Amino acid sequence: MLSVAIQTLGITAPVFIMLFIGVALKRLGWIDAAFVQTASALVFRATMPTLLFLSIIKADLDAALQPGLLIYYVMATVATFVLAWVWALWRCPQADRGVYIQGAFRGNNGIVGLALATSLYGDYGLSLGGVLAGVVILVYNSLSALILAIYSPGGRVGAGAILLSILRNPLVIGVTAAVPVAYWQIPLPDWVMTSGQYFAQMTLPLALICIGGTLSLSVLRESSRMAMSSSLMKMVWLPALATLGAWLFGFRGAELGILFLYFASPTASASFVMARAVNANHQLAAVIIVITTLMAAVSINVGLFILGWLGWL
């Protein structure tokens, strides 16, 4: 468990460093609100869709394609989304429900989940985790676009408007465009792949700097209660229920461990980018990301310890 704790800290520590760089740059006056808005739009509309596109076309779809596991993960993701929505109806003011729900169900699988799965289970964890991440990315972005369209300020809740917001979401477009390329293994020129990789590598540091540039003590105080509630759902209650469900469905060993790591990953930085794009409470989204990333170093290790103690891994 100590080695897992060190691995988790090694993955989450760079995230915090980039957040603190964003805070420092804002305090020094090197970036301002206009920069954060422009950079967030760039991430949402261009660099993150490129990153998702490249991640999916490079995934080994044949090495670890397990339909039963993929179907369960999608079902569990939808179920946790619905549970978070039902809870938010009672717990959260309407204006913040979209951000609250997104923070409670959307995990950072592409970075934290996949890295830990690879560290614990080697090539098998990399291949299975990569395919799993590719499938759930589409589900995450569709559900996030749905809930933010419903609760975004001044947003229309008609079925046509919601469907249009999902179809026009750049992250959804990036994923859906990658699926046929990956399925038919359409080769892309090396110069296209290299240029795309350069462009995509800006995504995480730029998104985290924007999050850090948004944070302040007043924001942390104002959002602390709601952010903590969403964070506890993301890091404790929903992973526990989803992992128990996986065990009841018969998953054991590495499959159960990888499912747990993905369920227990902290909230993805994309949640901030999407909240900012629809003029939702992006400051609440930023605080949820910070809290869940802090909690991950403890909750993931406790969860793995419990699963090992029960003999399920």
C-alpha positions in Angstrom: 0.0 0.0 0.0 2.9 2.4 0.6 4.1 2.0 -3.0 0.6 2.7 -4.2 0.4 5.8 -2.0 3.7 7.0 -3.5 2.5 6.3 -7.0 -0.7 8.2 -6.3 1.1 11.2 -4.9 3.5 11.1 -7.9 0.5 11.4 -10.2 -1.5 14.0 -8.3 1.5 16.2 -7.2 2.1 17.7 -10.7 -1.6 18.6 -10.9 -1.2 20.6 -7.7 2.0 22.2 -8.9 0.3 23.5 -12.1 -2.7 24.7 -10.0 -0.3 26.7 -7.7 1.5 28.1 -10.7 -1.8 29.4 -11.9 -2.5 31.0 -8.5 1.0 32.6 -8.5 0.7 33.9 -12.0 -2.6 35.5 -11.2 -1.2 37.2 -8.0 1.8 38.4 -9.9 -0.4 40.0 -12.5 1.0 37.9 -15.4 -2.4 36.5 -16.2 -5.8 38.0 -15.7 -9.5 37.1 -16.1 -9.4 37.8 -19.9 -6.5 35.4 -20.3 -8.3 32.7 -18.3 -11.4 33.1 -20.4 -9.5 33.0 -23.7 -7.3 30.1 -22.7 -10.3 28.1 -21.3 -12.1 28.6 -24.6 -9.0 27.4 -26.5 -8.8 24.3 -24.4 -12.5 23.5 -24.8 -12.8 24.2 -28.5 -9.4 22.9 -29.8 -6.7 21.4 -27.6 -8.8 19.0 -25.5 -10.8 17.6 -28.5 -7.5 17.0 -30.2 -6.2 15.2 -27.1 -9.3 13.0 -26.9 -9.1 12.3 -30.6 -5.5 11.1 -30.4 -6.0 9.1 -27.2 -8.8 7.0 -28.8 -7.1 6.4 -32.2 -3.9 5.2 -30.3 -5.9 2.8 -28.0 -5.5 -0.9 -28.7 -9.1 -1.8 -29.2 -8.4 -5.5 -29.8 -6.0 -6.2 -26.8 -8.5 -5.7 -24.0 -12.0 -5.4 -25.5 -14.2 -6.9 -22.8 -17.9 -6.1 -23.7 -19.2 -7.1 -20.3 -16.9 -4.9 -18.4 -17.4 -2.0 -20.8 -21.2 -2.3 -20.6 -21.1 -2.4 -16.8 -18.9 0.7 -16.6 -21.3 2.6 -18.9 -24.3 1.4 -16.8 -22.6 2.3 -13.6 -21.6 5.8 -14.9 -25.2 6.5 -15.9 -26.4 5.2 -12.6 -24.0 7.4 -10.6 -25.0 10.4 -12.8 -28.7 9.8 -12.0 -27.9 9.3 -8.2 -25.9 12.6 -8.2 -28.8 14.3 -10.0 -31.4 13.1 -7.6 -29.3 14.1 -4.6 -28.6 17.6 -6.1 -32.4 18.2 -6.5 -32.6 18.2 -2.7 -29.1 19.4 -1.8 -28.2 22.1 -4.3 -29.6 25.4 -5.6 -30.8 25.1 -9.2 -28.2 27.5 -10.7 -25.3 25.3 -9.4 -26.8 21.8 -10.0 -25.1 21.2 -13.4 -21.6 21.9 -12.0 -22.4 20.0 -8.7 -23.6 16.9 -10.7 -20.7 17.0 -13.1 -18.2 17.2 -10.3 -19.8 14.2 -8.5 -19.7 11.7 -11.4 -17.0 12.7 -13.9 -13.6 11.2 -13.1 -10.1 12.0 -14.3 -9.7 8.6 -15.9 -7.4 9.7 -18.8 -4.7 10.8 -16.4 -5.1 9.5 -12.8 -7.1 6.3 -13.5 -5.1 5.1 -16.5 -1.7 5.9 -14.8 -2.6 4.0 -11.7 -4.0 1.1 -13.7 -0.8 0.9 -15.6 1.3 1.1 -12.5 -0.5 -1.7 -10.7 -1.3 -4.0 -13.6 1.3 -3.3 -16.3 0.5 -3.7 -19.9 -2.8 -5.3 -19.2 -3.8 -2.3 -17.1 -2.7 0.0 -19.9 -4.6 -1.8 -22.7 -7.8 -2.4 -20.7 -7.7 1.1 -19.1 -7.1 2.7 -22.5 -10.1 1.0 -24.1 -12.2 1.7 -21.0 -11.2 5.4 -21.0 -12.0 5.7 -24.7 -15.6 4.4 -24.2 -16.4 6.4 -21.1 -15.0 9.7 -22.5 -18.0 9.8 -24.9 -20.4 9.0 -22.0 -18.9 11.6 -19.7 -19.0 14.4 -22.3 -22.5 13.6 -23.4 -23.9 13.5 -19.9 -22.0 16.6 -18.9 -23.3 18.5 -22.0 -26.8 17.3 -21.1 -26.8 18.4 -17.5 -25.0 21.7 -18.1 -27.4 22.5 -20.9 -30.4 22.0 -18.6 -29.0 24.1 -15.7 -26.8 26.7 -17.5 -27.8 30.3 -17.0 -30.5 31.2 -19.4 -30.3 27.8 -21.1 -33.3 26.3 -22.8 -34.4 22.8 -21.6 -36.2 21.6 -24.7 -35.2 18.2 -26.0 -34.0 19.6 -29.4 -31.9 22.3 -27.8 -30.3 19.8 -25.4 -29.6 17.3 -28.2 -28.1 20.1 -30.3 -25.8 21.2 -27.4 -24.5 17.6 -27.1 -23.9 17.2 -30.9 -22.2 20.6 -31.1 -20.0 20.0 -28.0 -16.3 20.0 -29.3 -15.3 17.2 -26.9 -18.1 14.9 -28.1 -17.1 15.8 -31.7 -13.5 14.9 -31.0 -14.4 11.5 -29.6 -17.0 10.6 -32.3 -14.6 11.6 -35.1 -11.9 9.3 -33.6 -14.1 6.2 -33.4 -14.2 5.3 -37.2 -10.5 6.2 -37.5 -9.6 3.8 -34.6 -12.1 1.1 -35.7 -10.9 0.9 -39.3 -7.3 1.7 -38.3 -7.1 4.5 -40.8 -3.4 5.6 -40.9 -2.6 9.3 -40.5 0.6 10.9 -41.7 3.4 11.1 -39.1 3.5 14.9 -39.5 -0.2 15.1 -38.6 0.2 12.9 -35.6 3.3 14.8 -34.4 1.7 18.2 -34.9 -1.5 17.1 -33.2 0.5 15.8 -30.2 2.3 19.1 -29.8 -1.0 20.9 -29.8 -2.7 18.4 -27.5 0.1 18.6 -24.9 -1.0 22.1 -24.0 -4.3 20.9 -22.7 -3.6 19.8 -19.2 -1.1 22.5 -18.1 -3.2 25.3 -19.7 -6.5 24.0 -18.1 -4.9 23.7 -14.7 -3.3 27.2 -14.9 -6.8 28.5 -15.7 -8.2 26.7 -12.7 -5.5 28.1 -10.5 -6.1 31.6 -11.9 -9.7 31.3 -10.8 -9.1 30.2 -7.2 -9.0 32.6 -4.3 -9.7 32.4 -0.6 -13.1 34.0 -1.0 -14.1 31.4 -3.6 -12.9 28.6 -1.4 -15.0 29.9 1.5 -18.1 30.6 -0.6 -18.1 27.2 -2.3 -16.7 25.0 0.5 -19.9 23.4 1.7 -21.3 22.5 -1.8 -17.9 21.6 -3.1 -17.3 19.2 -0.2 -20.7 17.6 -0.7 -20.0 16.9 -4.4 -16.4 15.8 -3.6 -17.6 13.3 -1.0 -20.0 11.8 -3.5 -17.2 11.6 -6.1 -14.5 10.1 -3.9 -16.4 8.0 -1.3 -20.1 7.2 -1.8 -20.4 6.7 -5.6 -17.1 4.7 -6.0 -18.2 2.5 -3.0 -21.6 1.7 -4.6 -20.2 1.2 -8.1 -17.4 -1.1 -6.9 -19.8 -3.1 -4.8 -22.0 -3.5 -7.9 -19.0 -4.7 -9.9 -18.3 -7.3 -7.3 -21.9 -8.4 -7.3 -21.7 -8.7 -11.1 -18.8 -11.1 -10.7 -15.7 -9.0 -11.4 -12.6 -10.0 -9.5 -8.9 -9.4 -9.5 -7.4 -6.9 -12.0 -10.7 -6.2 -13.6 -12.3 -5.2 -10.3 -9.2 -3.2 -9.3 -9.2 -1.2 -12.6 -12.9 -0.5 -12.3 -12.3 0.8 -8.8 -9.4 3.0 -9.8 -11.6 4.5 -12.6 -14.6 5.0 -10.3 -12.4 6.6 -7.6 -10.5 9.0 -9.8 -10.8 12.7 -8.8 -12.9 15.1 -10.8 -11.6 15.8 -14.3 -10.2 19.2 -15.2 -12.5 19.1 -18.2 -15.4 19.8 -15.9 -14.0 23.3 -15.2 -13.5 23.9 -19.0 -17.1 22.9 -19.8 -18.6 24.9 -16.9 -16.7 28.0 -18.1 -17.8 27.4 -21.7 -21.5 27.6 -20.7 -21.2 30.4 -18.2 -22.0 28.1 -15.3 -20.3 28.4 -11.8 -16.8 27.5 -13.0 -15.4 28.6 -9.6 -17.3 25.9 -7.9 -16.0 23.4 -10.5 -12.5 24.6 -9.8 -12.9 24.0 -6.0 -14.3 20.5 -6.6 -11.3 19.6 -8.7 -8.9 20.8 -6.0 -10.7 19.0 -3.1 -11.1 15.7 -5.0 -7.5 15.7 -6.1 -6.4 16.2 -2.5 -8.7 13.4 -1.3 -7.5 11.0 -4.0 -4.2 10.3 -2.2 -6.1 9.0 0.8 -9.3 7.5 -0.6 -7.8 5.5 -3.4 -5.3 3.9 -1.1 -7.9 3.1 1.6 -10.1 1.6 -1.1 -7.4 -0.6 -2.4 -6.5 -1.7 1.1 -10.1 -2.7 1.8 -10.5 -4.6 -1.4 -7.3 -6.5 -0.8 -8.3 -7.2 2.9 -11.6 -8.6 1.6 -9.7 -10.8 -0.9 -11.5 -9.3 -3.9 -8.3 -8.3 -5.7 
